[in-house]
């Protein structure tokens, strides 16, 4: 789990460049706040990744519930941060303008915790179905689950759109699922 390197790196520089290209004035306040929080915690993590990642073993068995709050806002490395925050930038701009800042902030807060709960329920189900207790030890960090939920919400509010996934036009209704599978193959874990 300790893949993170400290300091400024290529992924972080590219992220900052792309944020500057959009323009700080064009990024709604909650979206900008989420970007700043994630970048800040990448540069100044509260704890090592092994102490903030979310797993059934750590959160449930050891009752370390703070991981539900910490895991979504920590990233394994600069490219993990980059891909998640670029996705947050575009989804945040579209959804925050549509839903307004207060409601969007509420959604981000709820999704940040709820996704961790869903992750742990799925891991427990895998333990039961596959009779493999190792799934209780799987430990995850990052904002990807929240982004996936935001993508589904965005598709709800903007039906009928077509997205490009690896250059292929795909209905936005299905693009989130194709993207999920692609991310799994490109960056497992």
HUHUMO-V511489 format. One record per residue. N is the residue number from 1. RES is the residue in one small letter. PHI is phi in radians with two decimals (none if undefined). PSI is psi as a letter, one per 30 degrees, with the letter a starting at -180 (NA if undefined). NEAR is the number of other ideal C-beta (glycine too) atoms within 12 Angstrom. Layout:
n & res & phi & psi & near
N & RES & PHI & PSI & NEAR
N & RES & PHI & PSI & NEAR
This chain:
n & res & phi & psi & near
1 & x & none & f & 26
2 & x & -1.56 & i & 18
3 & x & -1.56 & f & 23
4 & x & -1.19 & k & 30
5 & x & -1.81 & k & 21
6 & x & -1.52 & l & 16
7 & x & 1.57 & a & 14
8 & x & -1.35 & k & 17
9 & x & -2.47 & l & 23
10 & x & -1.03 & e & 16
11 & x & -1.08 & e & 28
12 & x & -1.19 & e & 30
13 & x & -1.09 & e & 18
14 & x & -1.13 & e & 20
15 & x & -1.06 & e & 33
16 & x & -1.09 & e & 26
17 & x & -1.09 & e & 16
18 & x & -1.20 & e & 22
19 & x & -1.10 & e & 31
20 & x & -1.16 & e & 16
21 & x & -1.17 & e & 14
22 & x & -1.23 & e & 23
23 & x & 1.67 & k & 13
24 & x & -0.96 & e & 17
25 & x & -1.19 & f & 11
26 & x & -1.68 & g & 18
27 & x & -1.80 & k & 29
28 & x & -1.03 & l & 32
29 & x & -1.03 & e & 22
30 & x & -1.18 & e & 29
31 & x & -1.04 & e & 37
32 & x & -1.09 & e & 27
33 & x & -1.08 & e & 23
34 & x & -1.13 & e & 39
35 & x & -1.07 & e & 39
36 & x & -1.09 & e & 25
37 & x & -1.05 & e & 29
38 & x & -1.14 & e & 42
39 & x & -1.16 & e & 32
40 & x & -1.04 & e & 19
41 & x & -1.25 & f & 29
42 & x & -1.22 & e & 38
43 & x & -1.35 & f & 23
44 & x & -2.33 & i & 16
45 & x & -1.06 & k & 28
46 & x & -1.15 & e & 20
47 & x & -2.64 & l & 22
48 & x & -1.07 & l & 18
49 & x & -0.95 & e & 33
50 & x & -1.13 & f & 25
51 & x & -1.81 & f & 22
52 & x & -2.10 & f & 34
53 & x & -1.16 & l & 38
54 & x & -1.77 & k & 43
55 & x & -2.55 & l & 34
56 & x & -1.09 & e & 33
57 & x & -1.03 & e & 24
58 & x & -1.30 & e & 32
59 & x & -1.38 & e & 32
60 & x & -1.57 & e & 23
61 & x & -1.16 & e & 18
62 & x & -1.65 & g & 17
63 & x & 0.94 & h & 12
64 & x & -1.72 & i & 25
65 & x & -1.21 & f & 18
66 & x & -1.08 & f & 21
67 & x & -1.09 & f & 36
68 & x & -1.04 & e & 33
69 & x & -1.55 & e & 24
70 & x & -1.51 & e & 34
71 & x & -0.98 & e & 42
72 & x & -1.13 & f & 39
73 & x & -1.82 & g & 43
74 & x & -2.08 & k & 41
75 & x & -2.25 & k & 41
76 & x & -1.17 & e & 33
77 & x & -2.77 & l & 28
78 & x & -1.12 & e & 28
79 & x & -1.31 & e & 26
80 & x & -1.05 & e & 34
81 & x & -1.07 & e & 42
82 & x & -0.99 & e & 32
83 & x & -1.08 & e & 29
84 & x & -1.15 & e & 39
85 & x & -1.35 & f & 41
86 & x & -1.15 & e & 29
87 & x & -1.09 & e & 36
88 & x & -1.10 & e & 48
89 & x & -0.99 & e & 38
90 & x & -1.28 & e & 28
91 & x & -1.16 & e & 43
92 & x & -1.12 & e & 41
93 & x & -1.04 & e & 29
94 & x & -1.21 & e & 26
95 & x & -1.33 & e & 36
96 & x & -1.14 & e & 34
97 & x & -1.15 & e & 22
98 & x & -1.32 & e & 21
99 & x & -1.63 & f & 26
100 & x & 1.37 & l & 15
101 & x & -1.10 & e & 22
102 & x & -1.08 & e & 14
103 & x & -1.13 & e & 19
104 & x & -1.13 & e & 33
105 & x & -1.08 & e & 24
106 & x & -1.07 & e & 17
107 & x & -1.07 & e & 32
108 & x & -1.05 & e & 38
109 & x & -1.10 & e & 22
110 & x & -1.15 & e & 21
111 & x & -1.07 & e & 32
112 & x & -1.05 & e & 35
113 & x & -1.47 & e & 28
114 & x & -1.07 & e & 22
115 & x & -1.08 & e & 33
116 & x & -1.12 & e & 40
117 & x & -1.13 & e & 25
118 & x & -1.08 & e & 23
119 & x & -0.99 & e & 37
120 & x & -1.20 & e & 34
121 & x & -1.08 & e & 19
122 & x & -1.10 & e & 23
123 & x & -1.13 & e & 31
124 & x & -1.12 & e & 24
125 & x & -1.07 & e & 17
126 & x & -1.13 & e & 20
127 & x & -1.04 & e & 23
128 & x & -1.23 & e & 15
129 & x & -1.17 & e & 11
130 & x & -1.64 & f & 14
131 & x & 0.88 & h & 10
132 & x & -2.30 & j & 15
133 & x & -1.18 & f & 17
134 & x & -1.14 & f & 15
135 & x & -1.14 & f & 24
136 & x & -1.19 & f & 26
137 & x & -1.64 & f & 23
138 & x & -0.98 & k & 27
139 & x & -2.16 & k & 34
140 & x & -2.22 & l & 38
141 & x & -2.37 & l & 44
142 & x & 2.02 & l & 43
143 & x & -1.72 & g & 42
144 & x & -1.03 & e & 38
145 & x & -1.09 & e & 34
146 & x & -1.12 & e & 36
147 & x & -1.14 & e & 36
148 & x & -1.11 & e & 32
149 & x & -1.10 & e & 31
150 & x & -1.13 & e & 39
151 & x & -1.14 & e & 36
152 & x & -1.09 & e & 27
153 & x & -1.10 & e & 28
154 & x & -1.08 & e & 33
155 & x & -1.12 & e & 27
156 & x & -1.14 & e & 20
157 & x & -1.40 & f & 22
158 & x & -2.27 & i & 24
159 & x & -1.24 & l & 13
160 & x & 1.43 & g & 11
161 & x & -1.41 & l & 20
162 & x & -2.05 & k & 16
163 & x & -1.91 & l & 26
164 & x & -1.85 & j & 14
165 & x & -2.05 & j & 22
166 & x & 0.96 & h & 15
167 & x & 1.44 & f & 8
168 & x & -1.71 & k & 14
169 & x & -1.28 & k & 14
170 & x & -2.38 & k & 21
171 & x & -0.94 & k & 19
172 & x & -1.01 & f & 27
173 & x & -1.06 & e & 19
174 & x & -1.82 & f & 20
175 & x & -1.06 & e & 26
176 & x & -1.11 & e & 30
177 & x & -1.28 & e & 20
178 & x & -1.11 & e & 23
179 & x & -1.08 & e & 30
180 & x & -1.06 & e & 22
181 & x & -1.16 & e & 18
182 & x & -1.08 & e & 20
183 & x & -1.09 & e & 26
184 & x & -1.06 & e & 14
185 & x & -1.38 & e & 12
186 & x & -1.31 & e & 16
187 & x & -2.39 & i & 22
188 & x & -1.09 & k & 11
189 & x & 1.53 & NA & 19
